[in-house]
């Protein structure tokens, strides 16, 4: 991992991310989509059931397996946090159930 201000390893205090999610067939983020069918938001646009920083990682979980066409990342939202933005990182995914305390 490496941030824009060149911090790496143990010098990274947090993930530098305020949001992360996957894109389904619509290729839209759920919060930005206007697509609603029969009064219900498309299952393709499900919000994650868990999305929080854990140490220098950001963990996102969905209530059920889902397909994806891509992913999005939103960097930190605090003014002056640009140096903490991730510049080089690893994206890891699984369909297994995880205990967030053991990642």
Backbone as XML, in Angstrom:
<?xml version="1.0"?>
<chain id="A" units="angstrom">
  <residue number="1" name="UNK">
    <atom name="N" x="0.834" y="-1.178" z="0.000"/>
    <atom name="CA" x="0.000" y="0.000" z="0.000"/>
    <atom name="C" x="0.879" y="1.241" z="0.000"/>
  </residue>
  <residue number="2" name="UNK">
    <atom name="N" x="0.407" y="2.270" z="-0.670"/>
    <atom name="CA" x="1.140" y="3.525" z="-0.763"/>
    <atom name="C" x="0.122" y="4.657" z="-0.901"/>
  </residue>
  <residue number="3" name="UNK">
    <atom name="N" x="0.344" y="5.756" z="-0.183"/>
    <atom name="CA" x="-0.565" y="6.900" z="-0.277"/>
    <atom name="C" x="0.044" y="7.979" z="-1.168"/>
  </residue>
  <residue number="4" name="UNK">
    <atom name="N" x="-0.765" y="8.992" z="-1.481"/>
    <atom name="CA" x="-0.276" y="10.094" z="-2.315"/>
    <atom name="C" x="0.865" y="10.857" z="-1.667"/>
  </residue>
  <residue number="5" name="UNK">
    <atom name="N" x="0.918" y="10.880" z="-0.327"/>
    <atom name="CA" x="2.025" y="11.575" z="0.338"/>
    <atom name="C" x="3.192" y="10.633" z="0.616"/>
  </residue>
  <residue number="6" name="UNK">
    <atom name="N" x="3.235" y="9.460" z="-0.046"/>
    <atom name="CA" x="4.311" y="8.477" z="-0.012"/>
    <atom name="C" x="4.410" y="7.688" z="1.290"/>
  </residue>
  <residue number="7" name="UNK">
    <atom name="N" x="3.376" y="7.720" z="2.145"/>
    <atom name="CA" x="3.370" y="6.859" z="3.332"/>
    <atom name="C" x="3.132" y="5.426" z="2.876"/>
  </residue>
  <residue number="8" name="UNK">
    <atom name="N" x="3.752" y="4.477" z="3.565"/>
    <atom name="CA" x="3.541" y="3.073" z="3.242"/>
    <atom name="C" x="3.673" y="2.218" z="4.491"/>
  </residue>
  <residue number="9" name="UNK">
    <atom name="N" x="3.194" y="0.990" z="4.405"/>
    <atom name="CA" x="3.295" y="0.053" z="5.513"/>
    <atom name="C" x="2.683" y="0.579" z="6.795"/>
  </residue>
  <residue number="10" name="UNK">
    <atom name="N" x="3.441" y="0.485" z="7.900"/>
    <atom name="CA" x="2.971" y="0.897" z="9.213"/>
    <atom name="C" x="2.744" y="2.380" z="9.365"/>
  </residue>
  <residue number="11" name="UNK">
    <atom name="N" x="3.207" y="3.191" z="8.398"/>
    <atom name="CA" x="3.000" y="4.644" z="8.462"/>
    <atom name="C" x="1.610" y="5.055" z="7.974"/>
  </residue>
  <residue number="12" name="UNK">
    <atom name="N" x="0.842" y="4.113" z="7.451"/>
    <atom name="CA" x="-0.503" y="4.416" z="6.963"/>
    <atom name="C" x="-1.477" y="4.259" z="8.122"/>
  </residue>
  <residue number="13" name="UNK">
    <atom name="N" x="-2.130" y="5.360" z="8.491"/>
    <atom name="CA" x="-3.025" y="5.367" z="9.651"/>
    <atom name="C" x="-4.410" y="4.809" z="9.333"/>
  </residue>
  <residue number="14" name="UNK">
    <atom name="N" x="-4.863" y="4.932" z="8.120"/>
    <atom name="CA" x="-6.196" y="4.478" z="7.728"/>
    <atom name="C" x="-6.237" y="4.238" z="6.243"/>
  </residue>
  <residue number="15" name="UNK">
    <atom name="N" x="-7.365" y="3.762" z="5.730"/>
    <atom name="CA" x="-7.436" y="3.414" z="4.313"/>
    <atom name="C" x="-7.493" y="4.605" z="3.357"/>
  </residue>
  <residue number="16" name="UNK">
    <atom name="N" x="-7.849" y="5.801" z="3.840"/>
    <atom name="CA" x="-7.963" y="6.955" z="2.948"/>
    <atom name="C" x="-9.160" y="6.859" z="2.025"/>
  </residue>
  <residue number="17" name="UNK">
    <atom name="N" x="-10.141" y="6.045" z="2.412"/>
    <atom name="CA" x="-11.323" y="5.796" z="1.586"/>
    <atom name="C" x="-12.563" y="6.132" z="2.402"/>
  </residue>
  <residue number="18" name="UNK">
    <atom name="N" x="-13.522" y="6.824" z="1.800"/>
    <atom name="CA" x="-14.779" y="7.098" z="2.490"/>
    <atom name="C" x="-15.905" y="6.209" z="1.980"/>
  </residue>
  <residue number="19" name="UNK">
    <atom name="N" x="-15.736" y="5.582" z="0.812"/>
    <atom name="CA" x="-16.751" y="4.666" z="0.287"/>
    <atom name="C" x="-16.131" y="3.740" z="-0.742"/>
  </residue>
  <residue number="20" name="UNK">
    <atom name="N" x="-16.649" y="2.517" z="-0.791"/>
    <atom name="CA" x="-16.235" y="1.528" z="-1.784"/>
    <atom name="C" x="-17.442" y="0.650" z="-2.067"/>
  </residue>
  <residue number="21" name="UNK">
    <atom name="N" x="-17.633" y="0.271" z="-3.305"/>
    <atom name="CA" x="-18.728" y="-0.626" z="-3.644"/>
    <atom name="C" x="-18.534" y="-1.229" z="-5.018"/>
  </residue>
  <residue number="22" name="UNK">
    <atom name="N" x="-19.403" y="-2.175" z="-5.340"/>
    <atom name="CA" x="-19.340" y="-2.819" z="-6.648"/>
    <atom name="C" x="-20.464" y="-2.291" z="-7.534"/>
  </residue>
  <residue number="23" name="UNK">
    <atom name="N" x="-20.243" y="-2.352" z="-8.822"/>
    <atom name="CA" x="-21.230" y="-1.934" z="-9.817"/>
    <atom name="C" x="-21.824" y="-3.185" z="-10.448"/>
  </residue>
  <residue number="24" name="UNK">
    <atom name="N" x="-23.135" y="-3.235" z="-10.559"/>
    <atom name="CA" x="-23.814" y="-4.360" z="-11.193"/>
    <atom name="C" x="-24.001" y="-4.102" z="-12.674"/>
  </residue>
  <residue number="25" name="UNK">
    <atom name="N" x="-24.981" y="-4.782" z="-13.253"/>
    <atom name="CA" x="-25.231" y="-4.647" z="-14.688"/>
    <atom name="C" x="-25.585" y="-3.224" z="-15.088"/>
  </residue>
  <residue number="26" name="UNK">
    <atom name="N" x="-26.194" y="-2.460" z="-14.194"/>
    <atom name="CA" x="-26.571" y="-1.082" z="-14.515"/>
    <atom name="C" x="-25.353" y="-0.175" z="-14.660"/>
  </residue>
  <residue number="27" name="UNK">
    <atom name="N" x="-24.223" y="-0.590" z="-14.079"/>
    <atom name="CA" x="-22.978" y="0.185" z="-14.049"/>
    <atom name="C" x="-23.150" y="1.514" z="-13.319"/>
  </residue>
  <residue number="28" name="UNK">
    <atom name="N" x="-24.104" y="1.546" z="-12.370"/>
    <atom name="CA" x="-24.374" y="2.749" z="-11.582"/>
    <atom name="C" x="-24.173" y="2.467" z="-10.099"/>
  </residue>
  <residue number="29" name="UNK">
    <atom name="N" x="-23.727" y="3.473" z="-9.367"/>
    <atom name="CA" x="-23.696" y="3.387" z="-7.913"/>
    <atom name="C" x="-25.132" y="3.506" z="-7.437"/>
  </residue>
  <residue number="30" name="UNK">
    <atom name="N" x="-25.499" y="2.764" z="-6.399"/>
    <atom name="CA" x="-26.879" y="2.776" z="-5.907"/>
    <atom name="C" x="-27.318" y="4.181" z="-5.530"/>
  </residue>
  <residue number="31" name="UNK">
    <atom name="N" x="-26.457" y="4.948" z="-4.869"/>
    <atom name="CA" x="-26.831" y="6.294" z="-4.416"/>
    <atom name="C" x="-27.023" y="7.281" z="-5.556"/>
  </residue>
  <residue number="32" name="UNK">
    <atom name="N" x="-26.489" y="6.967" z="-6.736"/>
    <atom name="CA" x="-26.577" y="7.893" z="-7.859"/>
    <atom name="C" x="-27.617" y="7.477" z="-8.895"/>
  </residue>
  <residue number="33" name="UNK">
    <atom name="N" x="-28.233" y="6.326" z="-8.670"/>
    <atom name="CA" x="-29.160" y="5.810" z="-9.672"/>
    <atom name="C" x="-30.583" y="6.286" z="-9.433"/>
  </residue>
  <residue number="34" name="UNK">
    <atom name="N" x="-31.273" y="6.575" z="-10.495"/>
    <atom name="CA" x="-32.680" y="6.938" z="-10.435"/>
    <atom name="C" x="-33.564" y="5.756" z="-10.806"/>
  </residue>
  <residue number="35" name="UNK">
    <atom name="N" x="-32.952" y="4.587" z="-11.103"/>
    <atom name="CA" x="-33.701" y="3.434" z="-11.573"/>
    <atom name="C" x="-34.485" y="2.799" z="-10.432"/>
  </residue>
  <residue number="36" name="UNK">
    <atom name="N" x="-35.789" y="2.763" z="-10.576"/>
    <atom name="CA" x="-36.682" y="2.089" z="-9.633"/>
    <atom name="C" x="-37.729" y="1.354" z="-10.460"/>
  </residue>
  <residue number="37" name="UNK">
    <atom name="N" x="-37.947" y="0.064" z="-10.163"/>
    <atom name="CA" x="-38.950" y="-0.724" z="-10.881"/>
    <atom name="C" x="-40.008" y="-1.189" z="-9.888"/>
  </residue>
  <residue number="38" name="UNK">
    <atom name="N" x="-41.263" y="-0.987" z="-10.213"/>
    <atom name="CA" x="-42.369" y="-1.406" z="-9.352"/>
    <atom name="C" x="-42.227" y="-0.862" z="-7.931"/>
  </residue>
  <residue number="39" name="UNK">
    <atom name="N" x="-41.754" y="0.348" z="-7.804"/>
    <atom name="CA" x="-41.608" y="0.965" z="-6.494"/>
    <atom name="C" x="-40.440" y="0.447" z="-5.680"/>
  </residue>
  <residue number="40" name="UNK">
    <atom name="N" x="-39.624" y="-0.432" z="-6.237"/>
    <atom name="CA" x="-38.489" y="-1.018" z="-5.528"/>
    <atom name="C" x="-37.202" y="-0.705" z="-6.288"/>
  </residue>
  <residue number="41" name="UNK">
    <atom name="N" x="-36.158" y="-0.449" z="-5.552"/>
    <atom name="CA" x="-34.863" y="-0.251" z="-6.189"/>
    <atom name="C" x="-34.396" y="-1.594" z="-6.742"/>
  </residue>
  <residue number="42" name="UNK">
    <atom name="N" x="-33.794" y="-1.588" z="-7.897"/>
    <atom name="CA" x="-33.310" y="-2.808" z="-8.521"/>
    <atom name="C" x="-32.347" y="-3.540" z="-7.580"/>
  </residue>
  <residue number="43" name="UNK">
    <atom name="N" x="-32.437" y="-4.891" z="-7.498"/>
    <atom name="CA" x="-31.485" y="-5.636" z="-6.663"/>
    <atom name="C" x="-30.045" y="-5.433" z="-7.133"/>
  </residue>
  <residue number="44" name="UNK">
    <atom name="N" x="-29.900" y="-5.041" z="-8.397"/>
    <atom name="CA" x="-28.577" y="-4.751" z="-8.940"/>
    <atom name="C" x="-27.949" y="-3.543" z="-8.238"/>
  </residue>
  <residue number="45" name="UNK">
    <atom name="N" x="-28.760" y="-2.735" z="-7.551"/>
    <atom name="CA" x="-28.288" y="-1.502" z="-6.943"/>
    <atom name="C" x="-28.273" y="-1.581" z="-5.416"/>
  </residue>
  <residue number="46" name="UNK">
    <atom name="N" x="-28.138" y="-2.774" z="-4.865"/>
    <atom name="CA" x="-28.137" y="-2.941" z="-3.410"/>
    <atom name="C" x="-26.984" y="-2.202" z="-2.751"/>
  </residue>
  <residue number="47" name="UNK">
    <atom name="N" x="-27.307" y="-1.549" z="-1.659"/>
    <atom name="CA" x="-26.273" y="-0.922" z="-0.845"/>
    <atom name="C" x="-25.580" y="-2.016" z="-0.031"/>
  </residue>
  <residue number="48" name="UNK">
    <atom name="N" x="-24.315" y="-1.852" z="0.320"/>
    <atom name="CA" x="-23.645" y="-2.855" z="1.148"/>
    <atom name="C" x="-24.259" y="-2.918" z="2.543"/>
  </residue>
  <residue number="49" name="UNK">
    <atom name="N" x="-24.211" y="-4.099" z="3.160"/>
    <atom name="CA" x="-24.704" y="-4.246" z="4.530"/>
    <atom name="C" x="-23.637" y="-3.815" z="5.532"/>
  </residue>
  <residue number="50" name="UNK">
    <atom name="N" x="-22.386" y="-3.775" z="5.095"/>
    <atom name="CA" x="-21.277" y="-3.340" z="5.946"/>
    <atom name="C" x="-20.256" y="-2.643" z="5.062"/>
  </residue>
  <residue number="51" name="UNK">
    <atom name="N" x="-19.812" y="-1.472" z="5.445"/>
    <atom name="CA" x="-18.787" y="-0.741" z="4.700"/>
    <atom name="C" x="-18.093" y="0.197" z="5.679"/>
  </residue>
  <residue number="52" name="UNK">
    <atom name="N" x="-16.968" y="-0.257" z="6.225"/>
    <atom name="CA" x="-16.264" y="0.504" z="7.262"/>
    <atom name="C" x="-14.763" y="0.285" z="7.160"/>
  </residue>
  <residue number="53" name="UNK">
    <atom name="N" x="-13.982" y="1.273" z="7.611"/>
    <atom name="CA" x="-12.536" y="1.056" z="7.704"/>
    <atom name="C" x="-12.216" y="0.118" z="8.865"/>
  </residue>
  <residue number="54" name="UNK">
    <atom name="N" x="-11.258" y="-0.758" z="8.652"/>
    <atom name="CA" x="-10.710" y="-1.621" z="9.702"/>
    <atom name="C" x="-9.202" y="-1.515" z="9.564"/>
  </residue>
  <residue number="55" name="UNK">
    <atom name="N" x="-8.569" y="-0.800" z="10.497"/>
    <atom name="CA" x="-7.134" y="-0.547" z="10.387"/>
    <atom name="C" x="-6.849" y="0.264" z="9.142"/>
  </residue>
  <residue number="56" name="UNK">
    <atom name="N" x="-5.920" y="-0.203" z="8.316"/>
    <atom name="CA" x="-5.615" y="0.505" z="7.074"/>
    <atom name="C" x="-6.371" y="-0.094" z="5.892"/>
  </residue>
  <residue number="57" name="UNK">
    <atom name="N" x="-7.351" y="-0.970" z="6.170"/>
    <atom name="CA" x="-8.182" y="-1.586" z="5.132"/>
    <atom name="C" x="-9.575" y="-0.985" z="5.154"/>
  </residue>
  <residue number="58" name="UNK">
    <atom name="N" x="-10.317" y="-1.206" z="4.085"/>
    <atom name="CA" x="-11.723" y="-0.822" z="4.023"/>
    <atom name="C" x="-12.480" y="-2.072" z="3.617"/>
  </residue>
  <residue number="59" name="UNK">
    <atom name="N" x="-13.395" y="-2.541" z="4.471"/>
    <atom name="CA" x="-14.125" y="-3.783" z="4.233"/>
    <atom name="C" x="-15.562" y="-3.455" z="3.850"/>
  </residue>
  <residue number="60" name="UNK">
    <atom name="N" x="-16.015" y="-4.055" z="2.746"/>
    <atom name="CA" x="-17.382" y="-3.882" z="2.272"/>
    <atom name="C" x="-18.002" y="-5.264" z="2.113"/>
  </residue>
  <residue number="61" name="UNK">
    <atom name="N" x="-19.230" y="-5.418" z="2.611"/>
    <atom name="CA" x="-19.920" y="-6.699" z="2.537"/>
    <atom name="C" x="-21.347" y="-6.473" z="2.053"/>
  </residue>
  <residue number="62" name="UNK">
    <atom name="N" x="-21.860" y="-7.439" z="1.299"/>
    <atom name="CA" x="-23.236" y="-7.388" z="0.808"/>
    <atom name="C" x="-24.023" y="-8.533" z="1.439"/>
  </residue>
  <residue number="63" name="UNK">
    <atom name="N" x="-25.352" y="-8.361" z="1.590"/>
    <atom name="CA" x="-26.154" y="-9.365" z="2.285"/>
    <atom name="C" x="-26.252" y="-10.707" z="1.549"/>
  </residue>
  <residue number="64" name="UNK">
    <atom name="N" x="-25.942" y="-10.725" z="0.274"/>
    <atom name="CA" x="-25.994" y="-11.965" z="-0.503"/>
    <atom name="C" x="-25.002" y="-11.850" z="-1.658"/>
  </residue>
  <residue number="65" name="UNK">
    <atom name="N" x="-24.598" y="-12.995" z="-2.241"/>
    <atom name="CA" x="-23.681" y="-12.931" z="-3.393"/>
    <atom name="C" x="-24.281" y="-12.064" z="-4.495"/>
  </residue>
  <residue number="66" name="UNK">
    <atom name="N" x="-23.426" y="-11.403" z="-5.237"/>
    <atom name="CA" x="-23.907" y="-10.559" z="-6.324"/>
    <atom name="C" x="-22.885" y="-10.508" z="-7.439"/>
  </residue>
  <residue number="67" name="UNK">
    <atom name="N" x="-23.378" y="-10.322" z="-8.646"/>
    <atom name="CA" x="-22.484" y="-10.185" z="-9.790"/>
    <atom name="C" x="-22.018" y="-8.731" z="-9.851"/>
  </residue>
  <residue number="68" name="UNK">
    <atom name="N" x="-20.963" y="-8.512" z="-10.608"/>
    <atom name="CA" x="-20.461" y="-7.147" z="-10.717"/>
    <atom name="C" x="-19.874" y="-6.901" z="-12.098"/>
  </residue>
  <residue number="69" name="UNK">
    <atom name="N" x="-19.959" y="-5.639" z="-12.527"/>
    <atom name="CA" x="-19.360" y="-5.234" z="-13.799"/>
    <atom name="C" x="-18.172" y="-4.307" z="-13.561"/>
  </residue>
  <residue number="70" name="UNK">
    <atom name="N" x="-17.970" y="-3.917" z="-12.317"/>
    <atom name="CA" x="-16.860" y="-3.034" z="-11.958"/>
    <atom name="C" x="-16.973" y="-2.641" z="-10.495"/>
  </residue>
  <residue number="71" name="UNK">
    <atom name="N" x="-16.196" y="-1.676" z="-10.088"/>
    <atom name="CA" x="-16.222" y="-1.197" z="-8.711"/>
    <atom name="C" x="-15.900" y="0.281" z="-8.674"/>
  </residue>
  <residue number="72" name="UNK">
    <atom name="N" x="-16.223" y="0.922" z="-7.550"/>
    <atom name="CA" x="-15.905" y="2.330" z="-7.374"/>
    <atom name="C" x="-15.274" y="2.547" z="-6.011"/>
  </residue>
  <residue number="73" name="UNK">
    <atom name="N" x="-14.516" y="3.594" z="-5.905"/>
    <atom name="CA" x="-13.845" y="3.973" z="-4.675"/>
    <atom name="C" x="-13.954" y="5.486" z="-4.540"/>
  </residue>
  <residue number="74" name="UNK">
    <atom name="N" x="-14.334" y="5.935" z="-3.368"/>
    <atom name="CA" x="-14.376" y="7.369" z="-3.085"/>
    <atom name="C" x="-13.313" y="7.645" z="-2.026"/>
  </residue>
  <residue number="75" name="UNK">
    <atom name="N" x="-12.411" y="8.557" z="-2.318"/>
    <atom name="CA" x="-11.340" y="8.872" z="-1.370"/>
    <atom name="C" x="-11.879" y="9.654" z="-0.182"/>
  </residue>
  <residue number="76" name="UNK">
    <atom name="N" x="-11.026" y="9.919" z="0.791"/>
    <atom name="CA" x="-11.421" y="10.605" z="2.012"/>
    <atom name="C" x="-12.176" y="11.896" z="1.752"/>
  </residue>
  <residue number="77" name="UNK">
    <atom name="N" x="-13.109" y="12.200" z="2.646"/>
    <atom name="CA" x="-13.959" y="13.368" z="2.439"/>
    <atom name="C" x="-13.601" y="14.542" z="3.342"/>
  </residue>
  <residue number="78" name="UNK">
    <atom name="N" x="-12.588" y="14.390" z="4.178"/>
    <atom name="CA" x="-12.172" y="15.459" z="5.079"/>
    <atom name="C" x="-11.237" y="16.418" z="4.345"/>
  </residue>
  <residue number="79" name="UNK">
    <atom name="N" x="-11.489" y="17.712" z="4.466"/>
    <atom name="CA" x="-10.614" y="18.706" z="3.823"/>
    <atom name="C" x="-9.180" y="18.518" z="4.302"/>
  </residue>
  <residue number="80" name="UNK">
    <atom name="N" x="-8.244" y="18.553" z="3.383"/>
    <atom name="CA" x="-6.832" y="18.402" z="3.709"/>
    <atom name="C" x="-6.353" y="16.969" z="3.807"/>
  </residue>
  <residue number="81" name="UNK">
    <atom name="N" x="-7.234" y="16.000" z="3.520"/>
    <atom name="CA" x="-6.841" y="14.587" z="3.636"/>
    <atom name="C" x="-6.304" y="14.008" z="2.328"/>
  </residue>
  <residue number="82" name="UNK">
    <atom name="N" x="-6.100" y="14.838" z="1.327"/>
    <atom name="CA" x="-5.686" y="14.341" z="0.005"/>
    <atom name="C" x="-4.399" y="13.522" z="0.055"/>
  </residue>
  <residue number="83" name="UNK">
    <atom name="N" x="-3.468" y="13.869" z="0.912"/>
    <atom name="CA" x="-2.217" y="13.120" z="1.019"/>
    <atom name="C" x="-2.414" y="11.702" z="1.496"/>
  </residue>
  <residue number="84" name="UNK">
    <atom name="N" x="-3.546" y="11.424" z="2.145"/>
    <atom name="CA" x="-3.856" y="10.081" z="2.638"/>
    <atom name="C" x="-4.592" y="9.234" z="1.604"/>
  </residue>
  <residue number="85" name="UNK">
    <atom name="N" x="-4.899" y="9.816" z="0.439"/>
    <atom name="CA" x="-5.574" y="9.056" z="-0.618"/>
    <atom name="C" x="-4.705" y="7.883" z="-1.039"/>
  </residue>
  <residue number="86" name="UNK">
    <atom name="N" x="-5.310" y="6.714" z="-1.266"/>
    <atom name="CA" x="-4.517" y="5.581" z="-1.736"/>
    <atom name="C" x="-3.996" y="5.822" z="-3.145"/>
  </residue>
  <residue number="87" name="UNK">
    <atom name="N" x="-2.714" y="5.572" z="-3.351"/>
    <atom name="CA" x="-2.108" y="5.712" z="-4.671"/>
    <atom name="C" x="-1.840" y="4.334" z="-5.274"/>
  </residue>
  <residue number="88" name="UNK">
    <atom name="N" x="-1.556" y="3.364" z="-4.428"/>
    <atom name="CA" x="-1.291" y="1.988" z="-4.851"/>
    <atom name="C" x="-1.864" y="1.090" z="-3.774"/>
  </residue>
  <residue number="89" name="UNK">
    <atom name="N" x="-2.729" y="0.151" z="-4.162"/>
    <atom name="CA" x="-3.397" y="-0.680" z="-3.175"/>
    <atom name="C" x="-3.765" y="-2.021" z="-3.786"/>
  </residue>
  <residue number="90" name="UNK">
    <atom name="N" x="-4.178" y="-2.950" z="-2.941"/>
    <atom name="CA" x="-4.614" y="-4.266" z="-3.367"/>
    <atom name="C" x="-6.112" y="-4.376" z="-3.163"/>
  </residue>
  <residue number="91" name="UNK">
    <atom name="N" x="-6.807" y="-4.858" z="-4.162"/>
    <atom name="CA" x="-8.242" y="-5.107" z="-4.076"/>
    <atom name="C" x="-8.420" y="-6.611" z="-3.977"/>
  </residue>
  <residue number="92" name="UNK">
    <atom name="N" x="-9.111" y="-7.063" z="-2.951"/>
    <atom name="CA" x="-9.289" y="-8.480" z="-2.695"/>
    <atom name="C" x="-10.771" y="-8.769" z="-2.566"/>
  </residue>
  <residue number="93" name="UNK">
    <atom name="N" x="-11.251" y="-9.853" z="-3.126"/>
    <atom name="CA" x="-12.671" y="-10.188" z="-3.076"/>
    <atom name="C" x="-12.860" y="-11.674" z="-2.814"/>
  </residue>
  <residue number="94" name="UNK">
    <atom name="N" x="-13.984" y="-12.013" z="-2.188"/>
    <atom name="CA" x="-14.342" y="-13.409" z="-1.950"/>
    <atom name="C" x="-15.855" y="-13.518" z="-1.863"/>
  </residue>
  <residue number="95" name="UNK">
    <atom name="N" x="-16.370" y="-14.713" z="-2.137"/>
    <atom name="CA" x="-17.784" y="-15.007" z="-1.938"/>
    <atom name="C" x="-17.997" y="-15.732" z="-0.610"/>
  </residue>
  <residue number="96" name="UNK">
    <atom name="N" x="-16.933" y="-15.923" z="0.166"/>
    <atom name="CA" x="-17.030" y="-16.582" z="1.460"/>
    <atom name="C" x="-17.549" y="-15.622" z="2.515"/>
  </residue>
  <residue number="97" name="UNK">
    <atom name="N" x="-18.216" y="-16.169" z="3.523"/>
    <atom name="CA" x="-18.620" y="-15.361" z="4.677"/>
    <atom name="C" x="-17.367" y="-14.997" z="5.468"/>
  </residue>
  <residue number="98" name="UNK">
    <atom name="N" x="-17.299" y="-13.768" z="5.939"/>
    <atom name="CA" x="-16.140" y="-13.312" z="6.700"/>
    <atom name="C" x="-16.559" y="-12.842" z="8.067"/>
  </residue>
  <residue number="99" name="UNK">
    <atom name="N" x="-15.717" y="-13.066" z="9.045"/>
    <atom name="CA" x="-15.854" y="-12.470" z="10.357"/>
    <atom name="C" x="-14.914" y="-11.275" z="10.319"/>
  </residue>
  <residue number="100" name="UNK">
    <atom name="N" x="-15.453" y="-10.051" z="10.259"/>
    <atom name="CA" x="-14.634" y="-8.844" z="10.079"/>
    <atom name="C" x="-13.532" y="-8.743" z="11.121"/>
  </residue>
  <residue number="101" name="UNK">
    <atom name="N" x="-13.688" y="-9.367" z="12.277"/>
    <atom name="CA" x="-12.647" y="-9.319" z="13.304"/>
    <atom name="C" x="-11.457" y="-10.194" z="13.003"/>
  </residue>
  <residue number="102" name="UNK">
    <atom name="N" x="-11.549" y="-11.048" z="11.973"/>
    <atom name="CA" x="-10.445" y="-11.964" z="11.668"/>
    <atom name="C" x="-9.800" y="-11.681" z="10.326"/>
  </residue>
  <residue number="103" name="UNK">
    <atom name="N" x="-10.196" y="-10.635" z="9.628"/>
    <atom name="CA" x="-9.623" y="-10.336" z="8.307"/>
    <atom name="C" x="-8.163" y="-9.950" z="8.424"/>
  </residue>
</chain>
